[in-house]
Amino acid sequence: MTDLSSIHFLCNVATIANHTAAVGLQAVGAGAFGGKLAGAGANLSQGELLSLQLQKQEELMMISMQSNLLKSDHEAQMACIRNLKA
């Protein structure tokens, strides 16, 4: 017999992860398309290059966070399914 309260809890966690992932996608999209783009022949100062590097690192962290949230969401959903099968 499965514990219905633990299944309910896991399903709530999956729902929260889903909403958080949607917010993360919006943030990643805004960073990816709202940033400063430098052409191949652009003449940027060292400060501008450092700023661009920091911006890209933040975008990478957002993408990593998004990936982790989606993985957690998937694992929580799979746990719900496994518990229902048991």
SEFIZA-3560 file (N, C-alpha, C; in Angstrom, 3 decimals):
REM SEFIZA-3560
<numar><xx>0.844</xx><yy>-1.177</yy><zz>0.000</zz><atom>N</atom></numar>
<numar><xx>0.000</xx><yy>0.000</yy><zz>0.000</zz><atom>CA</atom></numar>
<numar><xx>0.890</xx><yy>1.241</yy><zz>0.000</zz><atom>C</atom></numar>
<numar><xx>0.524</xx><yy>2.240</yy><zz>-0.756</zz><atom>N</atom></numar>
<numar><xx>1.327</xx><yy>3.472</yy><zz>-0.822</zz><atom>CA</atom></numar>
<numar><xx>0.783</xx><yy>4.491</yy><zz>0.167</zz><atom>C</atom></numar>
<numar><xx>1.677</xx><yy>5.344</yy><zz>0.623</zz><atom>N</atom></numar>
<numar><xx>1.310</xx><yy>6.412</yy><zz>1.541</zz><atom>CA</atom></numar>
<numar><xx>0.795</xx><yy>7.591</yy><zz>0.720</zz><atom>C</atom></numar>
<numar><xx>-0.508</xx><yy>7.871</yy><zz>0.797</zz><atom>N</atom></numar>
<numar><xx>-1.109</xx><yy>8.919</yy><zz>-0.023</zz><atom>CA</atom></numar>
<numar><xx>-0.590</xx><yy>10.306</yy><zz>0.328</zz><atom>C</atom></numar>
<numar><xx>-0.220</xx><yy>10.551</yy><zz>1.581</zz><atom>N</atom></numar>
<numar><xx>0.285</xx><yy>11.880</yy><zz>1.948</zz><atom>CA</atom></numar>
<numar><xx>1.638</xx><yy>12.143</yy><zz>1.284</zz><atom>C</atom></numar>
<numar><xx>2.486</xx><yy>11.116</yy><zz>1.174</zz><atom>N</atom></numar>
<numar><xx>3.780</xx><yy>11.322</yy><zz>0.511</zz><atom>CA</atom></numar>
<numar><xx>3.598</xx><yy>11.524</yy><zz>-0.987</zz><atom>C</atom></numar>
<numar><xx>2.638</xx><yy>10.823</yy><zz>-1.581</zz><atom>N</atom></numar>
<numar><xx>2.345</xx><yy>11.024</yy><zz>-3.004</zz><atom>CA</atom></numar>
<numar><xx>1.823</xx><yy>12.435</yy><zz>-3.226</zz><atom>C</atom></numar>
<numar><xx>0.926</xx><yy>12.890</yy><zz>-2.361</zz><atom>N</atom></numar>
<numar><xx>0.376</xx><yy>14.243</yy><zz>-2.468</zz><atom>CA</atom></numar>
<numar><xx>1.484</xx><yy>15.278</yy><zz>-2.326</zz><atom>C</atom></numar>
<numar><xx>2.390</xx><yy>15.050</yy><zz>-1.380</zz><atom>N</atom></numar>
<numar><xx>3.514</xx><yy>15.973</yy><zz>-1.174</zz><atom>CA</atom></numar>
<numar><xx>4.397</xx><yy>16.031</yy><zz>-2.417</zz><atom>C</atom></numar>
<numar><xx>4.734</xx><yy>14.881</yy><zz>-2.985</zz><atom>N</atom></numar>
<numar><xx>5.586</xx><yy>14.851</yy><zz>-4.170</zz><atom>CA</atom></numar>
<numar><xx>4.920</xx><yy>15.529</yy><zz>-5.361</zz><atom>C</atom></numar>
<numar><xx>3.628</xx><yy>15.346</yy><zz>-5.490</zz><atom>N</atom></numar>
<numar><xx>2.909</xx><yy>16.008</yy><zz>-6.585</zz><atom>CA</atom></numar>
<numar><xx>2.899</xx><yy>17.518</yy><zz>-6.388</zz><atom>C</atom></numar>
<numar><xx>2.791</xx><yy>17.987</yy><zz>-5.140</zz><atom>N</atom></numar>
<numar><xx>2.872</xx><yy>19.424</yy><zz>-4.862</zz><atom>CA</atom></numar>
<numar><xx>4.260</xx><yy>19.956</yy><zz>-5.186</zz><atom>C</atom></numar>
<numar><xx>5.295</xx><yy>19.204</yy><zz>-4.856</zz><atom>N</atom></numar>
<numar><xx>6.667</xx><yy>19.608</yy><zz>-5.178</zz><atom>CA</atom></numar>
<numar><xx>6.823</xx><yy>19.717</yy><zz>-6.694</zz><atom>C</atom></numar>
<numar><xx>6.262</xx><yy>18.766</yy><zz>-7.419</zz><atom>N</atom></numar>
<numar><xx>6.344</xx><yy>18.793</yy><zz>-8.884</zz><atom>CA</atom></numar>
<numar><xx>5.640</xx><yy>20.024</yy><zz>-9.438</zz><atom>C</atom></numar>
<numar><xx>4.506</xx><yy>20.392</yy><zz>-8.868</zz><atom>N</atom></numar>
<numar><xx>3.771</xx><yy>21.572</yy><zz>-9.321</zz><atom>CA</atom></numar>
<numar><xx>4.569</xx><yy>22.834</yy><zz>-9.055</zz><atom>C</atom></numar>
<numar><xx>5.167</xx><yy>22.938</yy><zz>-7.877</zz><atom>N</atom></numar>
<numar><xx>5.985</xx><yy>24.105</yy><zz>-7.545</zz><atom>CA</atom></numar>
<numar><xx>7.180</xx><yy>24.188</yy><zz>-8.491</zz><atom>C</atom></numar>
<numar><xx>7.819</xx><yy>23.066</yy><zz>-8.761</zz><atom>N</atom></numar>
<numar><xx>8.962</xx><yy>23.048</yy><zz>-9.675</zz><atom>CA</atom></numar>
<numar><xx>8.546</xx><yy>23.479</yy><zz>-11.072</zz><atom>C</atom></numar>
<numar><xx>7.355</xx><yy>23.083</yy><zz>-11.488</zz><atom>N</atom></numar>
<numar><xx>6.845</xx><yy>23.479</yy><zz>-12.800</zz><atom>CA</atom></numar>
<numar><xx>6.694</xx><yy>24.987</yy><zz>-12.905</zz><atom>C</atom></numar>
<numar><xx>6.099</xx><yy>25.605</yy><zz>-11.892</zz><atom>N</atom></numar>
<numar><xx>5.909</xx><yy>27.060</yy><zz>-11.894</zz><atom>CA</atom></numar>
<numar><xx>7.252</xx><yy>27.776</yy><zz>-11.840</zz><atom>C</atom></numar>
<numar><xx>8.170</xx><yy>27.269</yy><zz>-11.027</zz><atom>N</atom></numar>
<numar><xx>9.491</xx><yy>27.875</yy><zz>-10.917</zz><atom>CA</atom></numar>
<numar><xx>10.238</xx><yy>27.766</yy><zz>-12.232</zz><atom>C</atom></numar>
<numar><xx>10.097</xx><yy>26.640</yy><zz>-12.910</zz><atom>N</atom></numar>
<numar><xx>10.758</xx><yy>26.451</yy><zz>-14.198</zz><atom>CA</atom></numar>
<numar><xx>10.230</xx><yy>27.443</yy><zz>-15.229</zz><atom>C</atom></numar>
<numar><xx>8.932</xx><yy>27.704</yy><zz>-15.211</zz><atom>N</atom></numar>
<numar><xx>8.355</xx><yy>28.672</yy><zz>-16.158</zz><atom>CA</atom></numar>
<numar><xx>8.934</xx><yy>30.057</yy><zz>-15.928</zz><atom>C</atom></numar>
<numar><xx>9.090</xx><yy>30.447</yy><zz>-14.671</zz><atom>N</atom></numar>
<numar><xx>9.684</xx><yy>31.737</yy><zz>-14.349</zz><atom>CA</atom></numar>
<numar><xx>11.143</xx><yy>31.768</yy><zz>-14.793</zz><atom>C</atom></numar>
<numar><xx>11.865</xx><yy>30.675</yy><zz>-14.596</zz><atom>N</atom></numar>
<numar><xx>13.260</xx><yy>30.591</yy><zz>-15.011</zz><atom>CA</atom></numar>
<numar><xx>13.420</xx><yy>30.728</yy><zz>-16.513</zz><atom>C</atom></numar>
<numar><xx>12.500</xx><yy>30.135</yy><zz>-17.288</zz><atom>N</atom></numar>
<numar><xx>12.562</xx><yy>30.255</yy><zz>-18.740</zz><atom>CA</atom></numar>
<numar><xx>12.399</xx><yy>31.695</yy><zz>-19.178</zz><atom>C</atom></numar>
<numar><xx>11.515</xx><yy>32.435</yy><zz>-18.530</zz><atom>N</atom></numar>
<numar><xx>11.324</xx><yy>33.841</yy><zz>-18.869</zz><atom>CA</atom></numar>
<numar><xx>12.594</xx><yy>34.631</yy><zz>-18.587</zz><atom>C</atom></numar>
<numar><xx>13.255</xx><yy>34.360</yy><zz>-17.465</zz><atom>N</atom></numar>
<numar><xx>14.479</xx><yy>35.070</yy><zz>-17.110</zz><atom>CA</atom></numar>
<numar><xx>15.608</xx><yy>34.732</yy><zz>-18.078</zz><atom>C</atom></numar>
<numar><xx>15.719</xx><yy>33.476</yy><zz>-18.460</zz><atom>N</atom></numar>
<numar><xx>16.770</xx><yy>33.071</yy><zz>-19.398</zz><atom>CA</atom></numar>
<numar><xx>16.530</xx><yy>33.715</yy><zz>-20.755</zz><atom>C</atom></numar>
<numar><xx>15.287</xx><yy>33.729</yy><zz>-21.204</zz><atom>N</atom></numar>
<numar><xx>14.973</xx><yy>34.349</yy><zz>-22.490</zz><atom>CA</atom></numar>
<numar><xx>15.286</xx><yy>35.830</yy><zz>-22.504</zz><atom>C</atom></numar>
<numar><xx>14.987</xx><yy>36.512</yy><zz>-21.427</zz><atom>N</atom></numar>
<numar><xx>15.264</xx><yy>37.949</yy><zz>-21.350</zz><atom>CA</atom></numar>
<numar><xx>16.763</xx><yy>38.207</yy><zz>-21.391</zz><atom>C</atom></numar>
<numar><xx>17.550</xx><yy>37.379</yy><zz>-20.713</zz><atom>N</atom></numar>
<numar><xx>18.999</xx><yy>37.566</yy><zz>-20.711</zz><atom>CA</atom></numar>
<numar><xx>19.627</xx><yy>37.227</yy><zz>-22.044</zz><atom>C</atom></numar>
<numar><xx>19.134</xx><yy>36.191</yy><zz>-22.696</zz><atom>N</atom></numar>
<numar><xx>19.745</xx><yy>35.740</yy><zz>-23.944</zz><atom>CA</atom></numar>
<numar><xx>19.515</xx><yy>36.728</yy><zz>-25.080</zz><atom>C</atom></numar>
<numar><xx>18.350</xx><yy>37.394</yy><zz>-25.096</zz><atom>N</atom></numar>
<numar><xx>18.045</xx><yy>38.270</yy><zz>-26.216</zz><atom>CA</atom></numar>
<numar><xx>18.134</xx><yy>39.747</yy><zz>-25.871</zz><atom>C</atom></numar>
<numar><xx>18.242</xx><yy>40.086</yy><zz>-24.609</zz><atom>N</atom></numar>
<numar><xx>18.310</xx><yy>41.485</yy><zz>-24.228</zz><atom>CA</atom></numar>
<numar><xx>19.716</xx><yy>41.977</yy><zz>-23.990</zz><atom>C</atom></numar>
<numar><xx>20.707</xx><yy>41.106</yy><zz>-24.159</zz><atom>N</atom></numar>
<numar><xx>22.086</xx><yy>41.469</yy><zz>-23.855</zz><atom>CA</atom></numar>
<numar><xx>22.770</xx><yy>42.216</yy><zz>-24.989</zz><atom>C</atom></numar>
<numar><xx>23.977</xx><yy>42.661</yy><zz>-24.714</zz><atom>N</atom></numar>
<numar><xx>24.780</xx><yy>43.386</yy><zz>-25.697</zz><atom>CA</atom></numar>
<numar><xx>25.511</xx><yy>42.374</yy><zz>-26.575</zz><atom>C</atom></numar>
<numar><xx>25.336</xx><yy>42.522</yy><zz>-27.873</zz><atom>N</atom></numar>
<numar><xx>25.998</xx><yy>41.617</yy><zz>-28.804</zz><atom>CA</atom></numar>
<numar><xx>27.181</xx><yy>42.330</yy><zz>-29.430</zz><atom>C</atom></numar>
<numar><xx>28.314</xx><yy>41.655</yy><zz>-29.473</zz><atom>N</atom></numar>
<numar><xx>29.515</xx><yy>42.239</yy><zz>-30.065</zz><atom>CA</atom></numar>
<numar><xx>29.805</xx><yy>41.537</yy><zz>-31.377</zz><atom>C</atom></numar>
<numar><xx>30.021</xx><yy>42.310</yy><zz>-32.439</zz><atom>N</atom></numar>
<numar><xx>30.360</xx><yy>41.754</yy><zz>-33.745</zz><atom>CA</atom></numar>
<numar><xx>31.795</xx><yy>41.268</yy><zz>-33.752</zz><atom>C</atom></numar>
<numar><xx>32.161</xx><yy>40.593</yy><zz>-34.831</zz><atom>N</atom></numar>
<numar><xx>33.512</xx><yy>40.034</yy><zz>-34.930</zz><atom>CA</atom></numar>
<numar><xx>34.572</xx><yy>41.123</yy><zz>-34.896</zz><atom>C</atom></numar>
<numar><xx>34.289</xx><yy>42.294</yy><zz>-35.469</zz><atom>N</atom></numar>
<numar><xx>35.283</xx><yy>43.363</yy><zz>-35.522</zz><atom>CA</atom></numar>
<numar><xx>35.056</xx><yy>44.441</yy><zz>-34.483</zz><atom>C</atom></numar>
<numar><xx>34.240</xx><yy>44.168</yy><zz>-33.473</zz><atom>N</atom></numar>
<numar><xx>33.917</xx><yy>45.192</yy><zz>-32.475</zz><atom>CA</atom></numar>
<numar><xx>35.155</xx><yy>45.528</yy><zz>-31.658</zz><atom>C</atom></numar>
<numar><xx>35.277</xx><yy>46.788</yy><zz>-31.319</zz><atom>N</atom></numar>
<numar><xx>36.420</xx><yy>47.258</yy><zz>-30.553</zz><atom>CA</atom></numar>
<numar><xx>35.933</xx><yy>47.609</yy><zz>-29.152</zz><atom>C</atom></numar>
<numar><xx>35.956</xx><yy>46.644</yy><zz>-28.243</zz><atom>N</atom></numar>
<numar><xx>35.437</xx><yy>46.835</yy><zz>-26.902</zz><atom>CA</atom></numar>
<numar><xx>36.576</xx><yy>47.055</yy><zz>-25.922</zz><atom>C</atom></numar>
<numar><xx>36.318</xx><yy>47.898</yy><zz>-24.938</zz><atom>N</atom></numar>
<numar><xx>37.320</xx><yy>48.120</yy><zz>-23.901</zz><atom>CA</atom></numar>
<numar><xx>37.376</xx><yy>46.914</yy><zz>-22.967</zz><atom>C</atom></numar>
<numar><xx>38.394</xx><yy>46.889</yy><zz>-22.130</zz><atom>N</atom></numar>
<numar><xx>38.556</xx><yy>45.778</yy><zz>-21.192</zz><atom>CA</atom></numar>
<numar><xx>37.371</xx><yy>45.720</yy><zz>-20.221</zz><atom>C</atom></numar>
<numar><xx>36.892</xx><yy>46.883</yy><zz>-19.777</zz><atom>N</atom></numar>
<numar><xx>35.737</xx><yy>46.926</yy><zz>-18.870</zz><atom>CA</atom></numar>
<numar><xx>34.481</xx><yy>46.398</yy><zz>-19.524</zz><atom>C</atom></numar>
<numar><xx>34.280</xx><yy>46.735</yy><zz>-20.803</zz><atom>N</atom></numar>
<numar><xx>33.105</xx><yy>46.245</yy><zz>-21.527</zz><atom>CA</atom></numar>
<numar><xx>33.183</xx><yy>44.734</yy><zz>-21.726</zz><atom>C</atom></numar>
<numar><xx>34.388</xx><yy>44.241</yy><zz>-22.017</zz><atom>N</atom></numar>
<numar><xx>34.556</xx><yy>42.795</yy><zz>-22.178</zz><atom>CA</atom></numar>
<numar><xx>34.288</xx><yy>42.059</yy><zz>-20.868</zz><atom>C</atom></numar>
<numar><xx>34.766</xx><yy>42.634</yy><zz>-19.757</zz><atom>N</atom></numar>
<numar><xx>34.531</xx><yy>42.023</yy><zz>-18.453</zz><atom>CA</atom></numar>
<numar><xx>33.038</xx><yy>42.017</yy><zz>-18.128</zz><atom>C</atom></numar>
<numar><xx>32.374</xx><yy>43.121</yy><zz>-18.431</zz><atom>N</atom></numar>
<numar><xx>30.931</xx><yy>43.213</yy><zz>-18.202</zz><atom>CA</atom></numar>
<numar><xx>30.182</xx><yy>42.167</yy><zz>-19.034</zz><atom>C</atom></numar>
<numar><xx>30.585</xx><yy>42.015</yy><zz>-20.284</zz><atom>N</atom></numar>
<numar><xx>29.955</xx><yy>41.030</yy><zz>-21.160</zz><atom>CA</atom></numar>
<numar><xx>30.191</xx><yy>39.612</yy><zz>-20.644</zz><atom>C</atom></numar>
<numar><xx>31.408</xx><yy>39.353</yy><zz>-20.157</zz><atom>N</atom></numar>
<numar><xx>31.715</xx><yy>38.034</yy><zz>-19.604</zz><atom>CA</atom></numar>
<numar><xx>30.854</xx><yy>37.746</yy><zz>-18.380</zz><atom>C</atom></numar>
<numar><xx>30.702</xx><yy>38.728</yy><zz>-17.498</zz><atom>N</atom></numar>
<numar><xx>29.870</xx><yy>38.540</yy><zz>-16.309</zz><atom>CA</atom></numar>
<numar><xx>28.420</xx><yy>38.279</yy><zz>-16.685</zz><atom>C</atom></numar>
<numar><xx>27.937</xx><yy>39.002</yy><zz>-17.700</zz><atom>N</atom></numar>
<numar><xx>26.564</xx><yy>38.806</yy><zz>-18.162</zz><atom>CA</atom></numar>
<numar><xx>26.376</xx><yy>37.380</yy><zz>-18.689</zz><atom>C</atom></numar>
<numar><xx>27.332</xx><yy>36.901</yy><zz>-19.463</zz><atom>N</atom></numar>
<numar><xx>27.229</xx><yy>35.544</yy><zz>-20.013</zz><atom>CA</atom></numar>
<numar><xx>27.310</xx><yy>34.491</yy><zz>-18.911</zz><atom>C</atom></numar>
<numar><xx>28.118</xx><yy>34.747</yy><zz>-17.876</zz><atom>N</atom></numar>
<numar><xx>28.194</xx><yy>33.810</yy><zz>-16.754</zz><atom>CA</atom></numar>
<numar><xx>26.862</xx><yy>33.756</yy><zz>-16.008</zz><atom>C</atom></numar>
<numar><xx>26.212</xx><yy>34.917</yy><zz>-15.845</zz><atom>N</atom></numar>
<numar><xx>24.895</xx><yy>34.938</yy><zz>-15.193</zz><atom>CA</atom></numar>
<numar><xx>23.880</xx><yy>34.159</yy><zz>-16.017</zz><atom>C</atom></numar>
<numar><xx>23.926</xx><yy>34.336</yy><zz>-17.347</zz><atom>N</atom></numar>
<numar><xx>23.013</xx><yy>33.592</yy><zz>-18.214</zz><atom>CA</atom></numar>
<numar><xx>23.261</xx><yy>32.087</yy><zz>-18.098</zz><atom>C</atom></numar>
<numar><xx>24.534</xx><yy>31.692</yy><zz>-18.031</zz><atom>N</atom></numar>
<numar><xx>24.873</xx><yy>30.274</yy><zz>-17.878</zz><atom>CA</atom></numar>
<numar><xx>24.345</xx><yy>29.729</yy><zz>-16.555</zz><atom>C</atom></numar>
<numar><xx>24.458</xx><yy>30.518</yy><zz>-15.479</zz><atom>N</atom></numar>
<numar><xx>23.920</xx><yy>30.079</yy><zz>-14.184</zz><atom>CA</atom></numar>
<numar><xx>22.407</xx><yy>29.930</yy><zz>-14.247</zz><atom>C</atom></numar>
<numar><xx>21.724</xx><yy>30.836</yy><zz>-14.948</zz><atom>N</atom></numar>
<numar><xx>20.271</xx><yy>30.735</yy><zz>-15.087</zz><atom>CA</atom></numar>
<numar><xx>19.890</xx><yy>29.481</yy><zz>-15.872</zz><atom>C</atom></numar>
<numar><xx>20.637</xx><yy>29.177</yy><zz>-16.919</zz><atom>N</atom></numar>
<numar><xx>20.354</xx><yy>27.980</yy><zz>-17.713</zz><atom>CA</atom></numar>
<numar><xx>20.607</xx><yy>26.728</yy><zz>-16.882</zz><atom>C</atom></numar>
<numar><xx>21.678</xx><yy>26.737</yy><zz>-16.093</zz><atom>N</atom></numar>
<numar><xx>21.960</xx><yy>25.590</yy><zz>-15.223</zz><atom>CA</atom></numar>
<numar><xx>20.863</xx><yy>25.411</yy><zz>-14.184</zz><atom>C</atom></numar>
<numar><xx>20.394</xx><yy>26.538</yy><zz>-13.613</zz><atom>N</atom></numar>
<numar><xx>19.314</xx><yy>26.468</yy><zz>-12.640</zz><atom>CA</atom></numar>
<numar><xx>18.060</xx><yy>25.904</yy><zz>-13.298</zz><atom>C</atom></numar>
<numar><xx>17.769</xx><yy>26.385</yy><zz>-14.512</zz><atom>N</atom></numar>
<numar><xx>16.597</xx><yy>25.894</yy><zz>-15.242</zz><atom>CA</atom></numar>
<numar><xx>16.699</xx><yy>24.393</yy><zz>-15.470</zz><atom>C</atom></numar>
<numar><xx>17.865</xx><yy>23.939</yy><zz>-15.881</zz><atom>N</atom></numar>
<numar><xx>18.076</xx><yy>22.517</yy><zz>-16.128</zz><atom>CA</atom></numar>
<numar><xx>17.881</xx><yy>21.703</yy><zz>-14.851</zz><atom>C</atom></numar>
<numar><xx>18.415</xx><yy>22.199</yy><zz>-13.747</zz><atom>N</atom></numar>
<numar><xx>18.267</xx><yy>21.499</yy><zz>-12.467</zz><atom>CA</atom></numar>
<numar><xx>16.812</xx><yy>21.447</yy><zz>-12.022</zz><atom>C</atom></numar>
<numar><xx>16.073</xx><yy>22.542</yy><zz>-12.246</zz><atom>N</atom></numar>
<numar><xx>14.659</xx><yy>22.566</yy><zz>-11.864</zz><atom>CA</atom></numar>
<numar><xx>13.849</xx><yy>21.583</yy><zz>-12.701</zz><atom>C</atom></numar>
<numar><xx>14.132</xx><yy>21.558</yy><zz>-13.999</zz><atom>N</atom></numar>
<numar><xx>13.411</xx><yy>20.622</yy><zz>-14.859</zz><atom>CA</atom></numar>
<numar><xx>13.726</xx><yy>19.170</yy><zz>-14.489</zz><atom>C</atom></numar>
<numar><xx>14.982</xx><yy>18.904</yy><zz>-14.137</zz><atom>N</atom></numar>
<numar><xx>15.362</xx><yy>17.552</yy><zz>-13.724</zz><atom>CA</atom></numar>
<numar><xx>14.638</xx><yy>17.177</yy><zz>-12.428</zz><atom>C</atom></numar>
<numar><xx>14.591</xx><yy>18.104</yy><zz>-11.467</zz><atom>N</atom></numar>
<numar><xx>13.898</xx><yy>17.843</yy><zz>-10.203</zz><atom>CA</atom></numar>
<numar><xx>12.413</xx><yy>17.617</yy><zz>-10.437</zz><atom>C</atom></numar>
<numar><xx>11.847</xx><yy>18.413</yy><zz>-11.333</zz><atom>N</atom></numar>
<numar><xx>10.436</xx><yy>18.263</yy><zz>-11.671</zz><atom>CA</atom></numar>
<numar><xx>10.177</xx><yy>16.878</yy><zz>-12.257</zz><atom>C</atom></numar>
<numar><xx>11.018</xx><yy>16.478</yy><zz>-13.184</zz><atom>N</atom></numar>
<numar><xx>10.859</xx><yy>15.163</yy><zz>-13.810</zz><atom>CA</atom></numar>
<numar><xx>10.988</xx><yy>14.041</yy><zz>-12.778</zz><atom>C</atom></numar>
<numar><xx>11.986</xx><yy>14.150</yy><zz>-11.907</zz><atom>N</atom></numar>
<numar><xx>12.198</xx><yy>13.117</yy><zz>-10.895</zz><atom>CA</atom></numar>
<numar><xx>11.014</xx><yy>13.046</yy><zz>-9.924</zz><atom>C</atom></numar>
<numar><xx>10.453</xx><yy>14.201</yy><zz>-9.564</zz><atom>N</atom></numar>
<numar><xx>9.295</xx><yy>14.200</yy><zz>-8.663</zz><atom>CA</atom></numar>
<numar><xx>8.079</xx><yy>13.577</yy><zz>-9.339</zz><atom>C</atom></numar>
<numar><xx>7.879</xx><yy>13.893</yy><zz>-10.604</zz><atom>N</atom></numar>
<numar><xx>6.759</xx><yy>13.299</yy><zz>-11.340</zz><atom>CA</atom></numar>
<numar><xx>6.922</xx><yy>11.786</yy><zz>-11.491</zz><atom>C</atom></numar>
<numar><xx>8.147</xx><yy>11.362</yy><zz>-11.748</zz><atom>N</atom></numar>
<numar><xx>8.402</xx><yy>9.932</yy><zz>-11.865</zz><atom>CA</atom></numar>
<numar><xx>8.200</xx><yy>9.227</yy><zz>-10.540</zz><atom>C</atom></numar>
<numar><xx>8.564</xx><yy>9.885</yy><zz>-9.441</zz><atom>N</atom></numar>
<numar><xx>8.348</xx><yy>9.286</yy><zz>-8.120</zz><atom>CA</atom></numar>
<numar><xx>6.853</xx><yy>9.103</yy><zz>-7.860</zz><atom>C</atom></numar>
<numar><xx>6.060</xx><yy>10.088</yy><zz>-8.267</zz><atom>N</atom></numar>
<numar><xx>4.604</xx><yy>9.952</yy><zz>-8.125</zz><atom>CA</atom></numar>
<numar><xx>4.091</xx><yy>8.744</yy><zz>-8.899</zz><atom>C</atom></numar>
<numar><xx>4.574</xx><yy>8.597</yy><zz>-10.113</zz><atom>N</atom></numar>
<numar><xx>4.125</xx><yy>7.472</yy><zz>-10.953</zz><atom>CA</atom></numar>
<numar><xx>4.572</xx><yy>6.148</yy><zz>-10.356</zz><atom>C</atom></numar>
<numar><xx>5.828</xx><yy>6.097</yy><zz>-9.892</zz><atom>N</atom></numar>
<numar><xx>6.338</xx><yy>4.856</yy><zz>-9.287</zz><atom>CA</atom></numar>
<numar><xx>5.546</xx><yy>4.486</yy><zz>-8.033</zz><atom>C</atom></numar>
<numar><xx>5.195</xx><yy>5.495</yy><zz>-7.245</zz><atom>N</atom></numar>
<numar><xx>4.434</xx><yy>5.228</yy><zz>-6.018</zz><atom>CA</atom></numar>
<numar><xx>3.027</xx><yy>4.734</yy><zz>-6.338</zz><atom>C</atom></numar>
<numar><xx>2.445</xx><yy>5.225</yy><zz>-7.411</zz><atom>N</atom></numar>
<numar><xx>1.119</xx><yy>4.767</yy><zz>-7.791</zz><atom>CA</atom></numar>
<numar><xx>1.140</xx><yy>3.328</yy><zz>-8.293</zz><atom>C</atom></numar>
<numar><xx>2.242</xx><yy>2.940</yy><zz>-8.939</zz><atom>N</atom></numar>
<numar><xx>2.373</xx><yy>1.577</yy><zz>-9.457</zz><atom>CA</atom></numar>
<numar><xx>2.593</xx><yy>0.568</yy><zz>-8.337</zz><atom>C</atom></numar>
<numar><xx>3.206</xx><yy>1.017</yy><zz>-7.236</zz><atom>N</atom></numar>
<numar><xx>3.566</xx><yy>0.090</yy><zz>-6.151</zz><atom>CA</atom></numar>
<numar><xx>2.371</xx><yy>-0.400</yy><zz>-5.382</zz><atom>C</atom></numar>
//
